[in-house]
Amino acid sequence: MNRTATPFQISDLRTEPGFLAIVGERLWQAWWKEDGHTLEDVLTLLEDSLRSKPIPTTLVAHAGERFMGTVSLIVSDMDERVQYSPWLAALWVEAESRNDGVGAALLTAGMQKAKAEGVERVYLCAVEEKSAYYGRLGWEQIETDVGGMNIFTKASG
């Protein structure tokens, strides 16, 4: 059975602040809750993306009001590697939107945002199980097993 991908757009959270709560909830459930952080901690960090600074920026993929995914361009995602900056972080795609190009489109939009800000190189980290995905998208792995994560980089242009 072939399923047809839903058309979607990618917007800056600044222009679609109605997605703030769902982005926060998804990121909290995926990465922050288990470490003892509150949902409010995550929402406070996300609110920084609503200010006028170019970094951090949070992007959302959506079909109208339907949330499909998110990624953020942030200064640093790893205390062990503060020399790398900026990072694409917290890539999340809703289960029903996976394998429809949403994640790749979010990463591309994040790279375009970085390039528009004069950034030449962007970094991200991923667990081993997700690393092949980034390799297929042209990301170069530059370090292995830093705090359980692999580090990747890609030129923005």
N, C-alpha and C positions, 0 to 999 in steps of 0.2 A: 504494500500500500504506500503510495507516494503522498507525502503531505506537502502542502504548499506553504512556503515561508510567508509570514505576515510582513507586509511592508512596514518599515519603521523609520524614525528619524532620530538623530542624536542632538540633544540640546544641552546647553550649559545649565547647571542647577540654578544659576542666578536668574535665568529667564523662566524656569519651571520649578519654583520653590515648593510647589505642592507635592513634589516627589521626595522632599527632605525626610519625612517620617519613614517612608518605606525603604529608602536607601539606608537610613540609619538602622532600622530593624534588621535588614538583611545582613549588613556588615557586622552588627553586634552578634547576631546568631552564628555567623560563619567564623568569625575570628576573635571577637572580644569577650563574649560572655564566659567562655570556658576559662579565661584568664582572670576572671573576677571583676571585670569592668562592668559598669552599668550602661544601660542604653543612653542615659543622659550624657555620659562621658563621650560616647560616639557622636551623639547629636551636637555637642559642643564643638568637637573637631570639625564636623561637617559644616557647621555654621560659619566657620572660617572661610569656607569656599564661597560663601555668599557675599563676601566683602569685595572691594574693587581690585585687590591685588591679583595679578595673573596666576600666581602660584601661592596657595593651592587652588585648583579648579576641579570641580566634580562634574562629570558628564553623565547624562542619562540617555539610555535608548528607550524609546517608547513609541507606541502606536496610539496616538491620541492620548487618552488618559491611562492607558494600560502600560504599566511599568514592565520593561523587558530586561534591563541590565544597567550596570554602572561601572565606571572606572574613575580614578582620581589621579591628577598630576600633582605630586607633592614634593616638598624639598628633600625629605629623606624618609626611607622606609626601614632602615636597618641601622641601629646604633653601632653595630660592629663595622660599618662601612660609610661613615659620614663623608668621606672624600668623594663619594659618588653622588651626583645630584644633577637634575631632579629625577624622580622615579614615577613610573606609572604603577599604581598600587590599587589593591582592593577591586580587582576585576571580578565582577559578579554578573552572571547571566541566569535569569529565571529558568527553571528546569524545562518548561514547555517551549522556551526559545533557544535552547542549546542546539547546536548543529545547524543553525540557520544563518551563520555569519555575523551574529550580533557581537560576539566577543572580539572578533577580528576588526569589525567596524569601529567598535569603541577604542581599541588600541590605535587604529589608524587616526581617529579623530583626536586622541590624546597626543599622538606624535605631531599632528598638524598644529595643535595648540602650542606645543613646545617650540616648534619651528617658528611660528608667528611671534613668539617671545624671544627669538634669537638664540634659543638653546640648540646646540649642535649634536648632543648625545643624551640619550635617556636610558635609564636603568630600570630593571624590575627583578623581583625574586620570585621563585616558585619552588614548591616541593618537587621531589624527583618525579612523582606520578604525573605532574602537569608539565614537566620540562619539554617533552617532545612536541607538545602543542606550540610552544613559543619558538622552538627550532624550526618547525614547519612554516611559521610566519616570518622567518628571516632574522630572528633574534639570535645573537651570538652568545653562547655561554662562556663567561670569563672566569667564574669561580664555582667550585663544587662544595657542597656541604658546609656552608657558613651558617651556623646555628640551625642546621637541618634544612637549609634552603640553598638552591642554586641561583647564582646571580647572572643576569643576562644584560646585554647592552645592544643598542641600535642607534645608528645615526638618524637624526630627525629629517635630514634632507635627502 
